[in-house]
Amino acid sequence: MEVTNKVIPNQEQMDGFLEGDTDSPISMVNLIKFKEKAEYEDGRDTELSGKEAYTIYAMEVQEHLKKVGAEMVFGGAVSRLMLGEVEDLWDSVAIARYPSRKAMLEMMMDADYQESEKHRSAGLEGQLNIETKEGNL
Amino acid sequence: MKKYLLLGFILIAVTFLFLSNGNSNENEYKVFKNAVTPTPTQIAGFALGDNSPFLAVNLLKFKEKAEYDDGRETNLTGEEAYAIYADEVQDHLAKVGAELILGGEVNRLILGEVEELWDVVAVVRYPSRKAMFKMATSDEYIESEKHRSAGLAGQLNIEVLEGEFEF
């Protein structure tokens, strides 16, 4: 099986925010891989590691989540794989709960969020983000 | 006319910038393999490390039709067989002080690509590796587990040390 981590969604993935059920709660499961050293798009000099730059984003995003009624369920460092095999194991897992697809899109389009996002893309090598609908187990 | 050409050029340039955005590994795929049973190294891992709480992040893929190890006849789908396990396991979890903190059906992937997307994500909080091992080796659990392996095509199970988003 193949897996590719990414930093930005493709067109189809963006369109998905406006399709189907846009009003029900969703939980987003983020499987995150950091860059070794942070690289900012504006080319600024930095001594930060990828993880440190991403941590700035992770702190700031709490407020942005709150504004649209979303919250972090948990976040933590990956210690090992208990089952299965992954060529390049993720560094971190974070789960956020949003009231709807609409709310998540609203956050992403917000100018304040986009300011914080600079730290995310500086630190992030790539990730999977899995949208789940809770309560069907 | 010139204006449109210029606009067209800018659009192409912006698209290019967007696509090449920062990620040096844009199209590099990695390989992964779901499994039903842990490797000896993975089992040994339960005896190592400290005894702190952790989260088990399960990414599950079901079989189309359930298949029991004892060869019994069944009309259940893989998901239905696994649901029996998921229901029974709640008690086994409670006995060792663990709990399900999230269980949900996968709708879609909004970032990244996976050759075959998982069906369900389930996250369990365990008080320690020892507690998980104790559950996994108890007779009652092993009885319920028959439904798990009947329904499960394979999974990843990622151990995560929880913190206030400190990495």
Chai-1 contact restraints between the chains, C-beta under 6 A:
chainA,res_idxA,chainB,res_idxB,connection_type,confidence,min_distance_angstrom,max_distance_angstrom,comment,restraint_id
A,M1,B,F32,contact,1.0,0.0,6.0,A-B,restraint_1
A,M1,B,E115,contact,1.0,0.0,6.0,A-B,restraint_2
A,M1,B,E116,contact,1.0,0.0,6.0,A-B,restraint_3
A,E2,B,Y29,contact,1.0,0.0,6.0,A-B,restraint_4
A,E2,B,E115,contact,1.0,0.0,6.0,A-B,restraint_5
A,V3,B,K30,contact,1.0,0.0,6.0,A-B,restraint_6
A,V3,B,F32,contact,1.0,0.0,6.0,A-B,restraint_7
A,V3,B,V114,contact,1.0,0.0,6.0,A-B,restraint_8
A,T4,B,Y29,contact,1.0,0.0,6.0,A-B,restraint_9
A,T4,B,G112,contact,1.0,0.0,6.0,A-B,restraint_10
A,T4,B,E113,contact,1.0,0.0,6.0,A-B,restraint_11
A,N5,B,G112,contact,1.0,0.0,6.0,A-B,restraint_12
A,K6,B,L111,contact,1.0,0.0,6.0,A-B,restraint_13
A,K6,B,G112,contact,1.0,0.0,6.0,A-B,restraint_14
A,V7,B,G22,contact,1.0,0.0,6.0,A-B,restraint_15
A,V7,B,N23,contact,1.0,0.0,6.0,A-B,restraint_16
A,I8,B,N21,contact,1.0,0.0,6.0,A-B,restraint_17
A,P9,B,I110,contact,1.0,0.0,6.0,A-B,restraint_18
A,P9,B,L111,contact,1.0,0.0,6.0,A-B,restraint_19
A,Q13,B,I110,contact,1.0,0.0,6.0,A-B,restraint_20
A,G16,B,R108,contact,1.0,0.0,6.0,A-B,restraint_21
A,S27,B,G104,contact,1.0,0.0,6.0,A-B,restraint_22
A,V29,B,V121,contact,1.0,0.0,6.0,A-B,restraint_23
A,E41,B,G22,contact,1.0,0.0,6.0,A-B,restraint_24
A,K51,B,F167,contact,1.0,0.0,6.0,A-B,restraint_25
A,A58,B,F165,contact,1.0,0.0,6.0,A-B,restraint_26
A,F74,B,E162,contact,1.0,0.0,6.0,A-B,restraint_27
A,G75,B,F165,contact,1.0,0.0,6.0,A-B,restraint_28
A,G76,B,V160,contact,1.0,0.0,6.0,A-B,restraint_29
A,G76,B,L161,contact,1.0,0.0,6.0,A-B,restraint_30
A,G76,B,E162,contact,1.0,0.0,6.0,A-B,restraint_31
A,G76,B,G163,contact,1.0,0.0,6.0,A-B,restraint_32
A,A77,B,L161,contact,1.0,0.0,6.0,A-B,restraint_33
A,A77,B,F167,contact,1.0,0.0,6.0,A-B,restraint_34
A,V78,B,I158,contact,1.0,0.0,6.0,A-B,restraint_35
A,V78,B,V160,contact,1.0,0.0,6.0,A-B,restraint_36
A,S79,B,E159,contact,1.0,0.0,6.0,A-B,restraint_37
A,S79,B,L161,contact,1.0,0.0,6.0,A-B,restraint_38
A,R80,B,G45,contact,1.0,0.0,6.0,A-B,restraint_39
A,R80,B,E159,contact,1.0,0.0,6.0,A-B,restraint_40
A,L81,B,I158,contact,1.0,0.0,6.0,A-B,restraint_41
A,M82,B,Q42,contact,1.0,0.0,6.0,A-B,restraint_42
A,M82,B,N157,contact,1.0,0.0,6.0,A-B,restraint_43
A,M82,B,E159,contact,1.0,0.0,6.0,A-B,restraint_44
A,L83,B,A35,contact,1.0,0.0,6.0,A-B,restraint_45
A,L83,B,P38,contact,1.0,0.0,6.0,A-B,restraint_46
A,L83,B,Q155,contact,1.0,0.0,6.0,A-B,restraint_47
A,L83,B,N157,contact,1.0,0.0,6.0,A-B,restraint_48
A,G84,B,K33,contact,1.0,0.0,6.0,A-B,restraint_49
A,G84,B,N34,contact,1.0,0.0,6.0,A-B,restraint_50
A,G84,B,A35,contact,1.0,0.0,6.0,A-B,restraint_51
A,G84,B,L156,contact,1.0,0.0,6.0,A-B,restraint_52
A,E85,B,K33,contact,1.0,0.0,6.0,A-B,restraint_53
A,V86,B,F32,contact,1.0,0.0,6.0,A-B,restraint_54
A,E87,B,K30,contact,1.0,0.0,6.0,A-B,restraint_55
A,E87,B,V31,contact,1.0,0.0,6.0,A-B,restraint_56
A,D88,B,K30,contact,1.0,0.0,6.0,A-B,restraint_57
A,S92,B,F167,contact,1.0,0.0,6.0,A-B,restraint_58
A,V93,B,V57,contact,1.0,0.0,6.0,A-B,restraint_59
A,V93,B,V160,contact,1.0,0.0,6.0,A-B,restraint_60
A,S121,B,G22,contact,1.0,0.0,6.0,A-B,restraint_61
A,E125,B,N25,contact,1.0,0.0,6.0,A-B,restraint_62
A,G126,B,N23,contact,1.0,0.0,6.0,A-B,restraint_63
A,G126,B,N25,contact,1.0,0.0,6.0,A-B,restraint_64
A,Q127,B,L111,contact,1.0,0.0,6.0,A-B,restraint_65
A,L128,B,G112,contact,1.0,0.0,6.0,A-B,restraint_66
A,N129,B,I110,contact,1.0,0.0,6.0,A-B,restraint_67
A,N129,B,L111,contact,1.0,0.0,6.0,A-B,restraint_68
A,I130,B,V106,contact,1.0,0.0,6.0,A-B,restraint_69
A,I130,B,L109,contact,1.0,0.0,6.0,A-B,restraint_70
A,E131,B,N107,contact,1.0,0.0,6.0,A-B,restraint_71
A,E131,B,R108,contact,1.0,0.0,6.0,A-B,restraint_72
A,E131,B,I110,contact,1.0,0.0,6.0,A-B,restraint_73
A,T132,B,G104,contact,1.0,0.0,6.0,A-B,restraint_74
A,T132,B,V106,contact,1.0,0.0,6.0,A-B,restraint_75
A,T132,B,V121,contact,1.0,0.0,6.0,A-B,restraint_76
A,K133,B,G104,contact,1.0,0.0,6.0,A-B,restraint_77
A,K133,B,E105,contact,1.0,0.0,6.0,A-B,restraint_78
A,K133,B,N107,contact,1.0,0.0,6.0,A-B,restraint_79
A,E134,B,G104,contact,1.0,0.0,6.0,A-B,restraint_80
A,N136,B,E105,contact,1.0,0.0,6.0,A-B,restraint_81
A,L137,B,A86,contact,1.0,0.0,6.0,A-B,restraint_82
A,L137,B,G103,contact,1.0,0.0,6.0,A-B,restraint_83
